[in-house]
Amino acid sequence: MKAIKARGLFIVLALMMILGLSACSKENDMTADEIVTAAYDNVQAAKSNTGDMLMEMDMTIAAEGMSLQMTMSMDMFIESYVGDPAIAHVKGNMKISAMGQEQTQEMEVYTSTENDLTKTFSSTDGVWTYSEDSDSSSAASMAQLGEAIFKTQGAWTLENAKVKINDKENYVLKTTIKGDQIGELMDLGEQMLDSLGDTGVDFSGMEIPVEIYVEPESLLPTKMVVDMSSVFTNLFEGTEAEGTEVSVFRIVMENLKYNTLDSLEIPEDVLAYASEDVGNAGGAETTGYEAADDSDSANAAGKYVLANNNVTSKIQVVFPEGFTSYYAAPDGWLSLSQDVGNVEASLCLYDSEYHTLDDMKESAISWADYIKEDPDNFQDIQISDIQTRQIGDKEVSYIVLSFMRGDYSYVEYYSGIVIGDAFLSIEITMETDPGAGILDTFYNNISPLSV
């Protein structure tokens, strides 16, 4: 799945560069090509730009004979300033929903480019990574491709009717990026994809419809819409998820404004992440989720401290007897398992302002509703109301979900408790139900740490 995600991320970023970062009263009889060419040149000449980027995806993942519905959305604010160095900033959140579960991640990226050296600072839920890239060829190739797409004569059509955006009439221009251009996009980004090997994707049948809304007086884009659904469906061919279908993959960039920033700077506390040795330029990273798994050290100690950068509360978890960790991360996530009874538990520390008992309840109900739609694989589905259990000095709220899957029975406990400014969620899945006492096994082994 890593390769799939990387391929998709590359295309998204590439199109953002082409549409948004590559990037006087006129007569109404301008041709579509003239309008787009002028808009492209005006974006290039702008000292700064800001806007909102919205992305939505709806897909059905095929794996091991089963299918899984997943939706993903991103809501980001983008801004860039052409200075010395040139700075770009993206901030927002990504939401993923699958199997009745919903996860939201806060994301932020700064890039600084000067003398062909690009420094990138990336954060997911407050965990920052830093990388450097001294190869300017990919950026140059992207600019070439952007110019080729936007200045291809005869490629654009101008709609007869204008559309009002922010109380101003806008030209509506449309084109379709064909398979050969999409393949060229991937070829131009070849160096960025070296770690993935040959993409093995046939682009010949792919199309990417693009719409641009241009304000007539300034001849600057105010909105852009890109539909990449067909591209992402084809990207899964030849992978472990072949057969996956993407019904929606749409990117909208709107509220685009230009020359509104006098400057743009990377905060000092973010710049501090560049102080570590990053080795040779060209993409080396100092830290990140790929290297964030602390399970080996946690198993050696038999305990782990859950922490989250968004809260002050910290929780020490002593592993119950017979349990070991298969994932432990500094973003407040710990996964434990026990072979006896095939028990798995996930412990997550959230900001209590944004994750509550209602979210826990909604997660359990959503998963129950989801599996009810698949009676061939799930039967005898039962879910309880929210219950409470006194465990020492802790009053724990929980919901029980049970179901049959073929000849096997499963029970899942969704539980949680507020500790300080944090909400601790513990979800337990097992094949046999020992009763609510299973909660005692975990909650008797957690203790808040003073901060």
Secondary structure by P-SEA (a helix, b strand, c coil): caaaaaaaaaaaaaaaaacccccccccccccaaaaaaaaaaaaaaccbbbbbbbbbbbbbbbcccbbbbbbbbbbbbbbbbbcccbbbbbbbccccccccbbbbbbbbbbbbbcccbbbbbbbcccbbbbbccccaaaaaaaaaaaaaaaaccccbbbbcbbbbcccbbbbbbbbbbcaaaaaaaaaaaccccccccccccccccbbbbbbbbbccccccccbbbbbaaaaaaacccccccccccccbbbbbbccccccccccccccccccccccccccccccccccccccccaaaaaaaacbbbbbbccccbbbbbccccccccccccccbbbbbbbcccbbbbbbbbcccccccaaaaaaaaaaaaaaaaaccccccbbbbbcbbbbbcccccccbbbbbbbcccbbbbbbbcccccccbbbbbbbbbccccccccccccccccccccc
